[in-house]
Amino acid sequence: MSVIEIKDLKKYYGKTKAVDGVSFEIKKGEVFGFLGPNGAGKTTTIRCLMDFIRPTEGSISILGKDLREESVFLKSKIGYLPGNVKLYDKWTGKEHISFVESIRGKSRPKADQPLADTFAKELTRTFGFDPKKKFKQLSSGNKQKLGLILALMSEPEILIMDEPTLGLDPLLQNTIYEILEKLKEKGTTIFISSHNLPEVERICDRVGIIKDGKMVSVEAVSQLGEKKLHRVQARFAGKYDIADFKKLKIENLEEISGGVIFTVGGDLNIIIKKLFEYKIVDLEVSHATLEDVFLKFYKKK
């Protein structure tokens, strides 16, 4: 079953095509990564997906319902983390949590009452977050923690998250991954927009790559790394001519100490033959990482 289905989504601002014919679907219990640099159309797509803005053309359905017709109901099923968490400056973390609990159908405690023993309270402990501080007193990292708590606390059917680990230390990032993996096991459908390629590679089942408002690839993360794209690192005993390598059909060429590193698609024989024109002291050939694949798409003209 497709929990989220986007068909031929277009959003124009005058003559500017922010999103131009984006289509993809996300299945129940799937973690879907959405990749692209600033200006590629990621944020516009997410805003349409949350019904904050209406598309120029195309359709969005969530849980089998048309987003335009069932917006209020569908938002009650979604936990949302924006790319830049902005909340009420004068409210404490607890007041924000209590407010979300109330709109999710739970009774709202008084200001002087402690947080109830809920998943929200568990998250504050896990994240080391002080709910007594006002939002304006929080560091950027703690604002991100509060945003995560508000998105996760109701254990929603669907999570839509824009840069979920932005500004967090590696230990807490790992904790977030573990929480998302547990929610996935319970059947939560997760959409993540991220610049953190190792993050996407670790937790996502499939990834969509957007470029200039268009989807250039939607595939399983495992398959992206297997598209005959290899990462080659070679070190030489003596001098070598970098110009020789620039003539070859390779990508992401970099000079390293005593050698070169690059990615190559297809048959490696021609490349290996060129390498052995020099005296090699070390040669490593491995499957390309998701980052290599991403760069391959973005360096295409």
N, C-alpha and C positions, 0 to 999 in steps of 0.2 A: 504493500500500500504506500502511495506517495503522500507524505504528510504535507510537504510544500511543493507546489508546482507553479513555475513561472513560465509563461509562454510569450515569446516575441515582445518582451518588455522594452519600451522606448520612452525616454524622457528628454524632451528638448526644452532648452531655454533660449527662445528666439531661434537663431540659426545654429546655436551650439548644441551638439548631440552628446549629452552627458552619458546616456545609456542608449545603445542603438541595436535593438533586436536580441536582447539577452534571453536565453531559454535554458532552464535546467529543472530537475526535480530532486527531491530529497526523500528517501524512504524512512519509514519508522525505525527508530533506534540507530540511525546512521549519524556519524559525525562528518560533516561536510565542511571543507576548508575553502575559503574564498580569497584568492591571492591577486595582488595587483598593486602597483605603486600609487602614490598620491595622484589624483586626477584621472585614474583609469575608469572610474564609475562605481567603485565599491560602495561608498557612502550613499550615493544616490539610490543604488539598488536596495540597500538596507532601509533607507527612508521610505521607499515605495513598499517594501515588504512589511514595514510597521504601520503603513497607512498614514504616515506623517505628511507625505505628499502623494498626489495622484499622478499616475503615469500618463503620458501623452497618448500612448497606444499600448496594447497588450493586456494580459490578464494575470492575476495572482489568485491561486486558491490554496487554502490552508485547511487541513483536516476535511478535505472534500467540499469546503464551503467557499463561496466567492468572497474575497476580502472586502470589497466595496459594500456588499450587502450585509455582512456579518462581522463588521470591524470590532464592535464592542465585545461581542462574545468571544471572538478569536483572540483578542488581546488578553482576555482573562486566562487563556491557556499558555501564554508566552511569558517567559522570563527574559528581560531585555537589559543588556549592558551597552551603553553608548560608548563611542570612542573617547569622548571627553565628558567625564562625570560632573554634571552641574546640578546641585540640589539647593535646598533652602539654607542660606547662610546661618540663620538664627536658630535653626532646629538642630538638636543633638542627633547623634546616630540612632539612639533609642527611639526618638520621636519619629524619625524616618521609618524605622523598622515597624513601629507600632501602627503607623499610618498604612503601610503596605499590608500589614496583617488585617487591618479593618476593611480595606477594600477587597481583600481576598476572602472576606466572610467571617473573620474572627473578631471577637470583642476587643475593643481598644483599651488597654490598661491606662490608669491614671499616670500622670507625669512622674510621681514619686514612687511608683511601683517598679520593682525590678523586672527584667525581661523574663517571660515565662520559659519553661523548659521546652523549647522548640528547636527546630533545625537552625533557626536564626541565631539562637543563643549558642548553639554548638559551633556555628561558623565564627561567631565573634571570638570564641576561645581558640579555635583552630588558627585563625588569622592573627591573633594577638591584637585585636581591635578594641579600643576603649569607646563604648557607646555613649559615654557621658559627655564627651566633647562636642561642641557645636561644629557644624560643617566648616565654617570659615576658619576654625582653628586647626583643621586637619592638614597634614602634609599631602602632597600629590599621591604618594603611595597609599596613605590611609583613606583618601577619597576613593581611590580605586578599590580598596578593600570593601568600603561601604557599598559601592556600586555592585560589586560581586555578591555581597550578602543579600542585597535587595533583589538581584536577579535570580539567585539560587534558592532563597529561603522557602519558597512555596513548593519546591521540587516540581516545577511545571512540566507539562507534556513536551513543550518546545522551548529551547534556549536559542536566543539570537544574540551573539556576543561580538563586539567590535574591539579587537586587541585586548583580550581578557587578562593577559599577564603584564601589560604595559606598566613599567615602573616598579615591578616587584622583584625581590631578590630571588636567586635561583632555587633556594629551599622552598619558598612559598610558591614559586611557579610549579615546582614538582607536586606540591600539595594540591594545587588547582587541577593539575592533570589527573591526579588520583581521584578527586571528587567527580570530575567529568566522566572518568572511566566507570565509576560506580553508578552514576546516573544513567549512562548508556546501557549498562547491564539491566537496569530497571525499565528500559524501553524509551528513555528520553531521546528526542530527536534534537541534534545540536548543529547549529550553523555558526561557524567561526570565521570572521574576517581577520586576517593577521598578516603582519610583515615578518613574523618570526617563523622562518622556514623549518628549523628543527622541531619547533612546536607542532606545526602542521604535520610534519612527517611522523611524529610520535603518536598523535592522538586521532588523526583523521583517517576515515575510510576512503573517501574520495576527495578530489580537489578540483575546483573550477578556477581557471586562470583568465582574467579579464584584461584586455588591452584596448585602449582608446574606445571604451564603451562597448566593445564586442567580446564575446566569449571566444577564446582561441583554443581552449581545451577543457573538457570535463572527463576525468578518468580516475580510476583507482590509483591511490598513491603508489601501491606496489607496482602497477603497470607502468607508471611514468618513469620509474627507475630502471625499467627493463626494455625501454624502446631503443635497443642497440646503441645507447649512448654510454660511452665509457670515459672515465677520468684517467688520464695518463700522466705519470710523473717520471721524468728521466733526468739522471745526473751523469755528466760526462767527465772523463779523465783529463781532457785538455780543452782547447778552445773550440767553440762552435759558432755558427752564424745564425743568429735569430731570424734573419731575412729568409733563410731556407724554410723555416716553419711557417712564416707568414704567407708563403705561397700555397701552402697545403689547405685542404678543406677541413680545417679544425676551428674550434671556437674557444673563447675565454682563455686565450693564450697569455701566460704570465711567465716572466723570468724569475727563477728562484736561485738560491746559492748553488752555482755550478751546473745549472740545468734549466729545464722548462717544465711547466705544467699546463695541461689543456684538456679540453673535452673533444670527443670525436664521435660521430654517428656512423653506423654502417660498418663496412669491411675495414679491419685494422691493418691488413697486410701492407698496404702502401705506406702507411704511417710507420709501421715497425721497420720496414725496409729503409726508410729515410733515417730513422733513429740509429740503425746499425751502420750508417756511413761514418758515424763517430764511435769512439771507444766509450762504451757505456759502463759505468761502475755501479749504477743502481737503476732499476726499472720497476715501476709499480703500475699495474693496470687493474682498475676496479670499476664496478658499476657506478654510474654517476649518481650524485645525491639529488634530492629534490631541488636544492639551490642551483645546481648545474642545469637541470631541466628548465627551471624558471628563467635563468639567464638566456638559455637557448631561445625560448619563446620571445623574450624581450629584445634580443639583439637582431631578430629578423626584421628586415625592412618592410 
